[in-house]
Amino acid sequence: MRRMAVEPRNRRTGNARGAESGTSRIRREVVQLILDRRLRPGAPLPTEAELMEDLGVSRNSVREALKALQALDIVEIRHGYGTYVGQASLSPLIDGLTFRTLASHDDDTGALAEILQVRAVLEEGLIRRIAGSVTKAELDALEEVVGGMEAAVRAGRPFPELDRTFHELLYASLGNALVPQLLGAFWTVFRRVAGARGWTDDPEPKVTVRRHRDIVTALRAGDAERAERAMVHHFRGIEARTLAR
């Protein structure tokens, strides 16, 4: 395993700063071990004793570093079984963004507006790229989701999960696994913040359904500009309804 230089102790702050630097170094070395050995999610890591010997540190230092990496979903500690490579999901990002957004704003609209702006930038930029690559099967799948939204409206039911599914399916033709994960992360943050601020249902579900259908219609026509306008209108509509609350 490639060794990393030990960070020097800050003499003015004493042992606390030195301990913090040591834990940070061990975390980086464990991550480097995973990368160097090309370990995949679910693969077992060396035992605590092996990590202690390899890194030249105490058992407690190894445990503290592994706990920190577990919080980031980089490792998974299975008590009684060992430590494994984690899924490296975006859950820590979701939790951090949710807290940051709620803690940074006292007003409802400001908390939601930031998340909406990020989602809008991502999707308005991506929609043009799929206009020429989306397949008929993918369009049919999107149409089916919109049909589910319409059925939910008729039954008077909310449809947040269908909304999420639509936006995650929309960019399948890109073949980029990170795109739906990022969009799903920002969608989850938005729903959490909205729920915390008391906005749990779409006040205009029929409008939401129509905006989604407009996107599918434009994509079926192969019209990138029209698809982009439909996406812009969709997000401007969400923003307007958010600000009106």
ABEGO torsion letter per residue (X at the ends): XBBBBBBBBBAAAEAAAAAAAAAAAAAAAAAAAAAAAGBBBGBBBBBAAAAAAAAGBBAAAAAAAAAAAAAAGABBBBBGAEBBBBAGBAAAAAAAAAAAAAAABABAAAAAAAAAAAAAAAAAAAAAAAAAABBAAAAAAAAAAAAAAAAAAAAGBBAAAAAAAAAAAAAAAAGBAAAAAAAAAAAAAAAAAAAAAGBABBABAAAAAAAAAAAAAAAAAGBAAAAAAAAAAAAAAAAAAAAAX
